[in-house]
Amino acid sequence: MTVREYQIVYKHNNNIKDEVERMAFIVMDLFNLPYSKVDSMSKRTFLKKVNKVTKKFKQTFKKPFYCLLKLETDATKINLAQFIEATYFLKSDPIPNLHLLAATLLKKKNKKHLKESERMLNTNINYIMSDCVNFINSLQVLLMSYKGLFEIPDEEQERIIEKPIIKSHTFVEKYGWIFSAKQVAEFEGIPLEKAYDLNIIHALNTLSLLKSKKDYEAYLMK
């Protein structure tokens, strides 16, 4: 099953409660059939299609040893640009954006992000799912180690660790990471493009320093 196919099944499983209607839409989308064609199918033909879908959806998500596709699973090894992209794609349910996240995490990029994400859509789900899950878990640990910077309340910590979804802080939603990248660039005395290339630990340490400086200056003004 490809990533695109998995996303189709996942979407309908989450949005349609009636089992027969849900399977009808899944069959329609997976086999590229018009609604009228699915609606007029015999029970036997429909059940055959359903069985094919069921078999496809039974995935272990275990990456085969022969897979040459390499994704970065350690959040501490990405750069600032990848961090910004990843946290944006993980603001909500990760599955609809799985191909976008995978394109961001590719260790060897041959094309631009849009082209790579299209390629990921047609990739076997088993080739990327476990790597993406491992990355998300690693990212959660990284965020928690900088909880002061992201101002994560104590009551939110447990929820964030348990669910593989990154909750965006109000600061990020209001100002965006371009503002933060500019701050890093100015502090480091480098062009903005170079700031995006910095390792994320370096960038977050710089932002933590700038935040501490700002908090200290605010304290002196009291």
Secondary structure in CASP SS format (residue, H / E / C, confidence):
PFRMAT SS
TARGET T0000
AUTHOR 0000-0000-0000
METHOD secondary structure of the structure
MODEL  1
M C 1.00
T E 1.00
V H 1.00
R H 1.00
E H 1.00
Y H 1.00
Q H 1.00
I H 1.00
V H 1.00
Y H 1.00
K H 1.00
H H 1.00
N H 1.00
N H 1.00
N H 1.00
I C 1.00
K C 1.00
D C 1.00
E H 1.00
V H 1.00
E H 1.00
R H 1.00
M H 1.00
A H 1.00
F H 1.00
I H 1.00
V H 1.00
M H 1.00
D H 1.00
L H 1.00
F C 1.00
N C 1.00
L C 1.00
P C 1.00
Y H 1.00
S H 1.00
K H 1.00
V H 1.00
D H 1.00
S C 1.00
M C 1.00
S C 1.00
K H 1.00
R H 1.00
T H 1.00
F H 1.00
L H 1.00
K H 1.00
K H 1.00
V H 1.00
N H 1.00
K H 1.00
V H 1.00
T H 1.00
K H 1.00
K H 1.00
F H 1.00
K C 1.00
Q C 1.00
T C 1.00
F C 1.00
K C 1.00
K C 1.00
P C 1.00
F C 1.00
Y C 1.00
C C 1.00
L C 1.00
L C 1.00
K C 1.00
L E 1.00
E C 1.00
T C 1.00
D C 1.00
A H 1.00
T H 1.00
K H 1.00
I C 1.00
N E 1.00
L H 1.00
A H 1.00
Q H 1.00
F H 1.00
I H 1.00
E H 1.00
A H 1.00
T H 1.00
Y H 1.00
F H 1.00
L C 1.00
K C 1.00
S C 1.00
D C 1.00
P C 1.00
I H 1.00
P H 1.00
N H 1.00
L H 1.00
H H 1.00
L H 1.00
L H 1.00
A H 1.00
A H 1.00
T H 1.00
L H 1.00
L E 1.00
K C 1.00
K C 1.00
K C 1.00
N C 1.00
K C 1.00
K C 1.00
H H 1.00
L H 1.00
K H 1.00
E H 1.00
S H 1.00
E H 1.00
R H 1.00
M H 1.00
L H 1.00
N C 1.00
T C 1.00
N E 1.00
I H 1.00
N H 1.00
Y H 1.00
I H 1.00
M H 1.00
S H 1.00
D H 1.00
C H 1.00
V H 1.00
N H 1.00
F H 1.00
I H 1.00
N H 1.00
S H 1.00
L H 1.00
Q H 1.00
V H 1.00
L H 1.00
L H 1.00
M H 1.00
S H 1.00
Y C 1.00
K H 1.00
G H 1.00
L H 1.00
F H 1.00
E C 1.00
I C 1.00
P C 1.00
D H 1.00
E H 1.00
E H 1.00
Q H 1.00
E H 1.00
R H 1.00
I H 1.00
I H 1.00
E H 1.00
K C 1.00
P C 1.00
I C 1.00
I C 1.00
K C 1.00
S C 1.00
H C 1.00
T H 1.00
F H 1.00
V H 1.00
E H 1.00
K H 1.00
Y H 1.00
G H 1.00
W H 1.00
I H 1.00
F H 1.00
S H 1.00
A H 1.00
K H 1.00
Q H 1.00
V H 1.00
A H 1.00
E H 1.00
F H 1.00
E H 1.00
G C 1.00
I C 1.00
P C 1.00
L H 1.00
E H 1.00
K H 1.00
A H 1.00
Y H 1.00
D C 1.00
L C 1.00
N E 1.00
I H 1.00
I H 1.00
H H 1.00
A H 1.00
L H 1.00
N H 1.00
T H 1.00
L H 1.00
S H 1.00
L H 1.00
L H 1.00
K H 1.00
S H 1.00
K H 1.00
K H 1.00
D H 1.00
Y H 1.00
E H 1.00
A H 1.00
Y H 1.00
L H 1.00
M C 1.00
K C 1.00
END
